[in-house]
Amino acid sequence: MTSRSTSRTALAALLVASLATGAAAQAANDLTAQAQADAAARLEADSPLAPPPETLAELVGSLSGDGVAVPMEDMPEGTQIETLSITELPSDSTGSGNDAALDTALSRAQTQLDMLQTRIDGDTLLTEALEADGVTSDQVLGVYSSGSGQVTVLIDDRS
């Protein structure tokens, strides 16, 4: 009777341990989801960023108009950060003159770009994301909102 009682106790302990492990894994997933939701809410409230430009012409227009997209606050923990290279942006229908127009717009926006680079260097999440992609802050042309809790960092990857 003692061995049967011990077996039942061991089985019960094993069942409790396996349920607790599953609950801990679910709790970790819930925390990750909650951190991303919190990041999305803080990102929207603290630094309402514009969406990334869809074309090179749109980038040139925004640099000449509204200026460089500079986040005013540090990125909240849990923010998803992706990079977008300007060579990935489609050019206008003629495909001509975009580099010269971009260089002119960047030259005019240099003070704002310097401010952006200083902000990025002071933001741990942005700096780590850039380093992971082998990019430095002096290559960044803007930080944009790309969805709930996500930002896109626009990179000048031209030679």
mmCIF file of the C-alpha atoms, coordinates in Angstrom:
data_MODEL
# 
_entry.id   MODEL 
# 
loop_
_atom_site.group_PDB 
_atom_site.id 
_atom_site.type_symbol 
_atom_site.label_atom_id 
_atom_site.label_alt_id 
_atom_site.label_comp_id 
_atom_site.label_asym_id 
_atom_site.label_entity_id 
_atom_site.label_seq_id 
_atom_site.pdbx_PDB_ins_code 
_atom_site.Cartn_x 
_atom_site.Cartn_y 
_atom_site.Cartn_z 
_atom_site.occupancy 
_atom_site.B_iso_or_equiv 
_atom_site.pdbx_formal_charge 
_atom_site.auth_seq_id 
_atom_site.auth_comp_id 
_atom_site.auth_asym_id 
_atom_site.auth_atom_id 
_atom_site.pdbx_PDB_model_num 
ATOM 1   C CA . MET A 1 1   ? 0.000  0.000  0.000   1.00 0.00 ? 1   MET A CA 1 
ATOM 2   C CA . THR A 1 2   ? 2.904  2.335  0.635   1.00 0.00 ? 2   THR A CA 1 
ATOM 3   C CA . SER A 1 3   ? 4.298  1.927  -2.875  1.00 0.00 ? 3   SER A CA 1 
ATOM 4   C CA . ARG A 1 4   ? 0.875  2.588  -4.420  1.00 0.00 ? 4   ARG A CA 1 
ATOM 5   C CA . SER A 1 5   ? 0.463  5.681  -2.246  1.00 0.00 ? 5   SER A CA 1 
ATOM 6   C CA . THR A 1 6   ? 3.954  6.868  -3.191  1.00 0.00 ? 6   THR A CA 1 
ATOM 7   C CA . SER A 1 7   ? 3.221  6.265  -6.888  1.00 0.00 ? 7   SER A CA 1 
ATOM 8   C CA . ARG A 1 8   ? 0.041  8.296  -6.686  1.00 0.00 ? 8   ARG A CA 1 
ATOM 9   C CA . THR A 1 9   ? 1.875  11.101 -4.917  1.00 0.00 ? 9   THR A CA 1 
ATOM 10  C CA . ALA A 1 10  ? 4.658  11.050 -7.511  1.00 0.00 ? 10  ALA A CA 1 
ATOM 11  C CA . LEU A 1 11  ? 2.124  11.020 -10.353 1.00 0.00 ? 11  LEU A CA 1 
ATOM 12  C CA . ALA A 1 12  ? 0.237  13.911 -8.810  1.00 0.00 ? 12  ALA A CA 1 
ATOM 13  C CA . ALA A 1 13  ? 3.478  15.876 -8.378  1.00 0.00 ? 13  ALA A CA 1 
ATOM 14  C CA . LEU A 1 14  ? 4.437  15.178 -11.996 1.00 0.00 ? 14  LEU A CA 1 
ATOM 15  C CA . LEU A 1 15  ? 1.011  16.346 -13.206 1.00 0.00 ? 15  LEU A CA 1 
ATOM 16  C CA . VAL A 1 16  ? 1.214  19.544 -11.159 1.00 0.00 ? 16  VAL A CA 1 
ATOM 17  C CA . ALA A 1 17  ? 4.743  20.244 -12.444 1.00 0.00 ? 17  ALA A CA 1 
ATOM 18  C CA . SER A 1 18  ? 3.736  19.772 -16.082 1.00 0.00 ? 18  SER A CA 1 
ATOM 19  C CA . LEU A 1 19  ? 0.703  22.019 -15.686 1.00 0.00 ? 19  LEU A CA 1 
ATOM 20  C CA . ALA A 1 20  ? 2.808  24.658 -13.965 1.00 0.00 ? 20  ALA A CA 1 
ATOM 21  C CA . THR A 1 21  ? 5.381  24.576 -16.789 1.00 0.00 ? 21  THR A CA 1 
ATOM 22  C CA . GLY A 1 22  ? 2.663  25.063 -19.392 1.00 0.00 ? 22  GLY A CA 1 
ATOM 23  C CA . ALA A 1 23  ? 1.168  27.882 -17.356 1.00 0.00 ? 23  ALA A CA 1 
ATOM 24  C CA . ALA A 1 24  ? 4.575  29.538 -17.045 1.00 0.00 ? 24  ALA A CA 1 
ATOM 25  C CA . ALA A 1 25  ? 5.124  29.343 -20.807 1.00 0.00 ? 25  ALA A CA 1 
ATOM 26  C CA . GLN A 1 26  ? 1.660  30.813 -21.424 1.00 0.00 ? 26  GLN A CA 1 
ATOM 27  C CA . ALA A 1 27  ? 2.360  33.569 -18.897 1.00 0.00 ? 27  ALA A CA 1 
ATOM 28  C CA . ALA A 1 28  ? 5.628  34.403 -20.701 1.00 0.00 ? 28  ALA A CA 1 
ATOM 29  C CA . ASN A 1 29  ? 3.762  34.602 -24.031 1.00 0.00 ? 29  ASN A CA 1 
ATOM 30  C CA . ASP A 1 30  ? 1.098  36.780 -22.421 1.00 0.00 ? 30  ASP A CA 1 
ATOM 31  C CA . LEU A 1 31  ? 3.805  39.088 -21.048 1.00 0.00 ? 31  LEU A CA 1 
ATOM 32  C CA . THR A 1 32  ? 5.421  39.387 -24.485 1.00 0.00 ? 32  THR A CA 1 
ATOM 33  C CA . ALA A 1 33  ? 2.059  40.172 -26.087 1.00 0.00 ? 33  ALA A CA 1 
ATOM 34  C CA . GLN A 1 34  ? 1.304  42.665 -23.315 1.00 0.00 ? 34  GLN A CA 1 
ATOM 35  C CA . ALA A 1 35  ? 4.712  44.341 -23.729 1.00 0.00 ? 35  ALA A CA 1 
ATOM 36  C CA . GLN A 1 36  ? 4.077  44.729 -27.469 1.00 0.00 ? 36  GLN A CA 1 
ATOM 37  C CA . ALA A 1 37  ? 0.599  46.136 -26.824 1.00 0.00 ? 37  ALA A CA 1 
ATOM 38  C CA . ASP A 1 38  ? 2.004  48.555 -24.247 1.00 0.00 ? 38  ASP A CA 1 
ATOM 39  C CA . ALA A 1 39  ? 4.719  49.608 -26.693 1.00 0.00 ? 39  ALA A CA 1 
ATOM 40  C CA . ALA A 1 40  ? 2.119  50.238 -29.390 1.00 0.00 ? 40  ALA A CA 1 
ATOM 41  C CA . ALA A 1 41  ? 0.034  52.399 -27.061 1.00 0.00 ? 41  ALA A CA 1 
ATOM 42  C CA . ARG A 1 42  ? 3.036  54.382 -25.808 1.00 0.00 ? 42  ARG A CA 1 
ATOM 43  C CA . LEU A 1 43  ? 4.419  54.788 -29.315 1.00 0.00 ? 43  LEU A CA 1 
ATOM 44  C CA . GLU A 1 44  ? 1.139  56.239 -30.554 1.00 0.00 ? 44  GLU A CA 1 
ATOM 45  C CA . ALA A 1 45  ? 0.707  58.518 -27.542 1.00 0.00 ? 45  ALA A CA 1 
ATOM 46  C CA . ASP A 1 46  ? 4.290  59.689 -27.017 1.00 0.00 ? 46  ASP A CA 1 
ATOM 47  C CA . SER A 1 47  ? 5.605  60.148 -30.510 1.00 0.00 ? 47  SER A CA 1 
ATOM 48  C CA . PRO A 1 48  ? 3.027  60.133 -33.257 1.00 0.00 ? 48  PRO A CA 1 
ATOM 49  C CA . LEU A 1 49  ? 5.243  59.352 -36.227 1.00 0.00 ? 49  LEU A CA 1 
ATOM 50  C CA . ALA A 1 50  ? 4.233  59.512 -39.860 1.00 0.00 ? 50  ALA A CA 1 
ATOM 51  C CA . PRO A 1 51  ? 4.185  56.360 -41.987 1.00 0.00 ? 51  PRO A CA 1 
ATOM 52  C CA . PRO A 1 52  ? 7.318  55.680 -44.062 1.00 0.00 ? 52  PRO A CA 1 
ATOM 53  C CA . PRO A 1 53  ? 7.499  57.137 -47.574 1.00 0.00 ? 53  PRO A CA 1 
ATOM 54  C CA . GLU A 1 54  ? 6.391  54.784 -50.322 1.00 0.00 ? 54  GLU A CA 1 
ATOM 55  C CA . THR A 1 55  ? 8.520  56.285 -53.101 1.00 0.00 ? 55  THR A CA 1 
ATOM 56  C CA . LEU A 1 56  ? 11.751 58.208 -53.470 1.00 0.00 ? 56  LEU A CA 1 
ATOM 57  C CA . ALA A 1 57  ? 9.779  61.222 -54.684 1.00 0.00 ? 57  ALA A CA 1 
ATOM 58  C CA . GLU A 1 58  ? 7.639  61.098 -51.526 1.00 0.00 ? 58  GLU A CA 1 
ATOM 59  C CA . LEU A 1 59  ? 10.801 61.038 -49.394 1.00 0.00 ? 59  LEU A CA 1 
ATOM 60  C CA . VAL A 1 60  ? 12.229 64.056 -51.234 1.00 0.00 ? 60  VAL A CA 1 
ATOM 61  C CA . GLY A 1 61  ? 8.907  65.858 -50.821 1.00 0.00 ? 61  GLY A CA 1 
ATOM 62  C CA . SER A 1 62  ? 8.740  65.163 -47.092 1.00 0.00 ? 62  SER A CA 1 
ATOM 63  C CA . LEU A 1 63  ? 12.353 66.254 -46.557 1.00 0.00 ? 63  LEU A CA 1 
ATOM 64  C CA . SER A 1 64  ? 11.630 69.474 -48.421 1.00 0.00 ? 64  SER A CA 1 
ATOM 65  C CA . GLY A 1 65  ? 8.297  70.012 -46.627 1.00 0.00 ? 65  GLY A CA 1 
ATOM 66  C CA . ASP A 1 66  ? 7.762  68.613 -43.144 1.00 0.00 ? 66  ASP A CA 1 
ATOM 67  C CA . GLY A 1 67  ? 11.417 67.743 -42.718 1.00 0.00 ? 67  GLY A CA 1 
ATOM 68  C CA . VAL A 1 68  ? 13.101 64.747 -41.147 1.00 0.00 ? 68  VAL A CA 1 
ATOM 69  C CA . ALA A 1 69  ? 10.981 62.327 -39.108 1.00 0.00 ? 69  ALA A CA 1 
ATOM 70  C CA . VAL A 1 70  ? 12.560 62.599 -35.637 1.00 0.00 ? 70  VAL A CA 1 
ATOM 71  C CA . PRO A 1 71  ? 11.085 60.690 -32.667 1.00 0.00 ? 71  PRO A CA 1 
ATOM 72  C CA . MET A 1 72  ? 10.689 62.955 -29.639 1.00 0.00 ? 72  MET A CA 1 
ATOM 73  C CA . GLU A 1 73  ? 10.763 60.134 -27.066 1.00 0.00 ? 73  GLU A CA 1 
ATOM 74  C CA . ASP A 1 74  ? 12.776 56.941 -26.634 1.00 0.00 ? 74  ASP A CA 1 
ATOM 75  C CA . MET A 1 75  ? 11.190 53.903 -28.235 1.00 0.00 ? 75  MET A CA 1 
ATOM 76  C CA . PRO A 1 76  ? 9.163  51.999 -25.630 1.00 0.00 ? 76  PRO A CA 1 
ATOM 77  C CA . GLU A 1 77  ? 10.333 48.540 -24.610 1.00 0.00 ? 77  GLU A CA 1 
ATOM 78  C CA . GLY A 1 78  ? 8.737  45.955 -26.879 1.00 0.00 ? 78  GLY A CA 1 
ATOM 79  C CA . THR A 1 79  ? 8.761  48.142 -29.998 1.00 0.00 ? 79  THR A CA 1 
ATOM 80  C CA . GLN A 1 80  ? 9.380  46.170 -33.188 1.00 0.00 ? 80  GLN A CA 1 
ATOM 81  C CA . ILE A 1 81  ? 12.031 47.936 -35.299 1.00 0.00 ? 81  ILE A CA 1 
ATOM 82  C CA . GLU A 1 82  ? 12.690 47.230 -38.965 1.00 0.00 ? 82  GLU A CA 1 
ATOM 83  C CA . THR A 1 83  ? 14.975 48.953 -41.435 1.00 0.00 ? 83  THR A CA 1 
ATOM 84  C CA . LEU A 1 84  ? 14.141 50.079 -44.965 1.00 0.00 ? 84  LEU A CA 1 
ATOM 85  C CA . SER A 1 85  ? 16.833 51.079 -47.440 1.00 0.00 ? 85  SER A CA 1 
ATOM 86  C CA . ILE A 1 86  ? 16.160 53.970 -49.802 1.00 0.00 ? 86  ILE A CA 1 
ATOM 87  C CA . THR A 1 87  ? 17.306 51.757 -52.674 1.00 0.00 ? 87  THR A CA 1 
ATOM 88  C CA . GLU A 1 88  ? 14.186 49.675 -51.927 1.00 0.00 ? 88  GLU A CA 1 
ATOM 89  C CA . LEU A 1 89  ? 11.952 52.700 -52.584 1.00 0.00 ? 89  LEU A CA 1 
ATOM 90  C CA . PRO A 1 90  ? 10.652 52.897 -56.131 1.00 0.00 ? 90  PRO A CA 1 
ATOM 91  C CA . SER A 1 91  ? 11.649 55.984 -58.125 1.00 0.00 ? 91  SER A CA 1 
ATOM 92  C CA . ASP A 1 92  ? 9.284  58.082 -60.191 1.00 0.00 ? 92  ASP A CA 1 
ATOM 93  C CA . SER A 1 93  ? 7.981  56.902 -63.547 1.00 0.00 ? 93  SER A CA 1 
ATOM 94  C CA . THR A 1 94  ? 10.898 58.412 -65.477 1.00 0.00 ? 94  THR A CA 1 
ATOM 95  C CA . GLY A 1 95  ? 13.554 57.147 -63.073 1.00 0.00 ? 95  GLY A CA 1 
ATOM 96  C CA . SER A 1 96  ? 15.625 60.266 -63.647 1.00 0.00 ? 96  SER A CA 1 
ATOM 97  C CA . GLY A 1 97  ? 16.803 63.066 -61.421 1.00 0.00 ? 97  GLY A CA 1 
ATOM 98  C CA . ASN A 1 98  ? 15.940 61.423 -58.126 1.00 0.00 ? 98  ASN A CA 1 
ATOM 99  C CA . ASP A 1 99  ? 19.493 61.198 -56.767 1.00 0.00 ? 99  ASP A CA 1 
ATOM 100 C CA . ALA A 1 100 ? 20.162 64.891 -57.393 1.00 0.00 ? 100 ALA A CA 1 
ATOM 101 C CA . ALA A 1 101 ? 16.827 65.904 -55.865 1.00 0.00 ? 101 ALA A CA 1 
ATOM 102 C CA . LEU A 1 102 ? 17.436 63.632 -52.869 1.00 0.00 ? 102 LEU A CA 1 
ATOM 103 C CA . ASP A 1 103 ? 20.948 64.994 -52.329 1.00 0.00 ? 103 ASP A CA 1 
ATOM 104 C CA . THR A 1 104 ? 19.621 68.563 -52.454 1.00 0.00 ? 104 THR A CA 1 
ATOM 105 C CA . ALA A 1 105 ? 16.830 67.771 -49.986 1.00 0.00 ? 105 ALA A CA 1 
ATOM 106 C CA . LEU A 1 106 ? 19.285 65.996 -47.655 1.00 0.00 ? 106 LEU A CA 1 
ATOM 107 C CA . SER A 1 107 ? 21.683 68.918 -47.815 1.00 0.00 ? 107 SER A CA 1 
ATOM 108 C CA . ARG A 1 108 ? 18.903 71.322 -46.825 1.00 0.00 ? 108 ARG A CA 1 
ATOM 109 C CA . ALA A 1 109 ? 17.788 69.021 -44.005 1.00 0.00 ? 109 ALA A CA 1 
ATOM 110 C CA . GLN A 1 110 ? 21.288 68.430 -42.577 1.00 0.00 ? 110 GLN A CA 1 
ATOM 111 C CA . THR A 1 111 ? 20.580 70.190 -39.256 1.00 0.00 ? 111 THR A CA 1 
ATOM 112 C CA . GLN A 1 112 ? 17.497 68.032 -38.713 1.00 0.00 ? 112 GLN A CA 1 
ATOM 113 C CA . LEU A 1 113 ? 19.453 64.927 -39.706 1.00 0.00 ? 113 LEU A CA 1 
ATOM 114 C CA . ASP A 1 114 ? 22.075 65.804 -37.107 1.00 0.00 ? 114 ASP A CA 1 
ATOM 115 C CA . MET A 1 115 ? 19.309 66.096 -34.476 1.00 0.00 ? 115 MET A CA 1 
ATOM 116 C CA . LEU A 1 116 ? 17.885 62.743 -35.583 1.00 0.00 ? 116 LEU A CA 1 
ATOM 117 C CA . GLN A 1 117 ? 21.259 61.044 -35.322 1.00 0.00 ? 117 GLN A CA 1 
ATOM 118 C CA . THR A 1 118 ? 21.773 62.451 -31.817 1.00 0.00 ? 118 THR A CA 1 
ATOM 119 C CA . ARG A 1 119 ? 18.324 61.138 -30.766 1.00 0.00 ? 119 ARG A CA 1 
ATOM 120 C CA . ILE A 1 120 ? 19.089 57.708 -32.207 1.00 0.00 ? 120 ILE A CA 1 
ATOM 121 C CA . ASP A 1 121 ? 22.457 57.523 -30.463 1.00 0.00 ? 121 ASP A CA 1 
ATOM 122 C CA . GLY A 1 122 ? 20.624 58.171 -27.175 1.00 0.00 ? 122 GLY A CA 1 
ATOM 123 C CA . ASP A 1 123 ? 17.970 55.491 -27.746 1.00 0.00 ? 123 ASP A CA 1 
ATOM 124 C CA . THR A 1 124 ? 19.095 52.009 -26.760 1.00 0.00 ? 124 THR A CA 1 
ATOM 125 C CA . LEU A 1 125 ? 16.466 50.098 -28.761 1.00 0.00 ? 125 LEU A CA 1 
ATOM 126 C CA . LEU A 1 126 ? 17.147 52.009 -31.978 1.00 0.00 ? 126 LEU A CA 1 
ATOM 127 C CA . THR A 1 127 ? 20.918 51.782 -31.559 1.00 0.00 ? 127 THR A CA 1 
ATOM 128 C CA . GLU A 1 128 ? 20.791 48.025 -30.933 1.00 0.00 ? 128 GLU A CA 1 
ATOM 129 C CA . ALA A 1 129 ? 18.516 47.467 -33.958 1.00 0.00 ? 129 ALA A CA 1 
ATOM 130 C CA . LEU A 1 130 ? 20.852 49.452 -36.199 1.00 0.00 ? 130 LEU A CA 1 
ATOM 131 C CA . GLU A 1 131 ? 23.934 47.661 -34.913 1.00 0.00 ? 131 GLU A CA 1 
ATOM 132 C CA . ALA A 1 132 ? 22.246 44.306 -35.551 1.00 0.00 ? 132 ALA A CA 1 
ATOM 133 C CA . ASP A 1 133 ? 21.809 45.358 -39.201 1.00 0.00 ? 133 ASP A CA 1 
ATOM 134 C CA . GLY A 1 134 ? 25.366 46.704 -39.456 1.00 0.00 ? 134 GLY A CA 1 
ATOM 135 C CA . VAL A 1 135 ? 24.168 50.300 -39.817 1.00 0.00 ? 135 VAL A CA 1 
ATOM 136 C CA . THR A 1 136 ? 25.152 53.485 -37.969 1.00 0.00 ? 136 THR A CA 1 
ATOM 137 C CA . SER A 1 137 ? 23.004 56.473 -37.045 1.00 0.00 ? 137 SER A CA 1 
ATOM 138 C CA . ASP A 1 138 ? 24.692 58.689 -39.651 1.00 0.00 ? 138 ASP A CA 1 
ATOM 139 C CA . GLN A 1 139 ? 23.022 56.560 -42.352 1.00 0.00 ? 139 GLN A CA 1 
ATOM 140 C CA . VAL A 1 140 ? 19.502 57.121 -40.966 1.00 0.00 ? 140 VAL A CA 1 
ATOM 141 C CA . LEU A 1 141 ? 17.179 59.467 -42.853 1.00 0.00 ? 141 LEU A CA 1 
ATOM 142 C CA . GLY A 1 142 ? 14.079 59.117 -40.677 1.00 0.00 ? 142 GLY A CA 1 
ATOM 143 C CA . VAL A 1 143 ? 12.124 57.070 -38.162 1.00 0.00 ? 143 VAL A CA 1 
ATOM 144 C CA . TYR A 1 144 ? 8.536  56.273 -39.149 1.00 0.00 ? 144 TYR A CA 1 
ATOM 145 C CA . SER A 1 145 ? 5.530  54.482 -37.693 1.00 0.00 ? 145 SER A CA 1 
ATOM 146 C CA . SER A 1 146 ? 4.794  51.319 -39.636 1.00 0.00 ? 146 SER A CA 1 
ATOM 147 C CA . GLY A 1 147 ? 1.951  49.938 -37.573 1.00 0.00 ? 147 GLY A CA 1 
ATOM 148 C CA . SER A 1 148 ? 0.899  49.106 -34.076 1.00 0.00 ? 148 SER A CA 1 
ATOM 149 C CA . GLY A 1 149 ? 4.052  49.051 -31.963 1.00 0.00 ? 149 GLY A CA 1 
ATOM 150 C CA . GLN A 1 150 ? 6.327  48.995 -34.999 1.00 0.00 ? 150 GLN A CA 1 
ATOM 151 C CA . VAL A 1 151 ? 8.689  51.568 -36.451 1.00 0.00 ? 151 VAL A CA 1 
ATOM 152 C CA . THR A 1 152 ? 10.618 51.675 -39.705 1.00 0.00 ? 152 THR A CA 1 
ATOM 153 C CA . VAL A 1 153 ? 14.052 53.249 -39.795 1.00 0.00 ? 153 VAL A CA 1 
ATOM 154 C CA . LEU A 1 154 ? 14.885 54.597 -43.260 1.00 0.00 ? 154 LEU A CA 1 
ATOM 155 C CA . ILE A 1 155 ? 18.526 54.013 -44.213 1.00 0.00 ? 155 ILE A CA 1 
ATOM 156 C CA . ASP A 1 156 ? 20.612 55.716 -46.902 1.00 0.00 ? 156 ASP A CA 1 
ATOM 157 C CA . ASP A 1 157 ? 22.447 52.718 -48.329 1.00 0.00 ? 157 ASP A CA 1 
ATOM 158 C CA . ARG A 1 158 ? 23.770 54.434 -51.450 1.00 0.00 ? 158 ARG A CA 1 
ATOM 159 C CA . SER A 1 159 ? 27.515 54.178 -51.960 1.00 0.00 ? 159 SER A CA 1 
# 
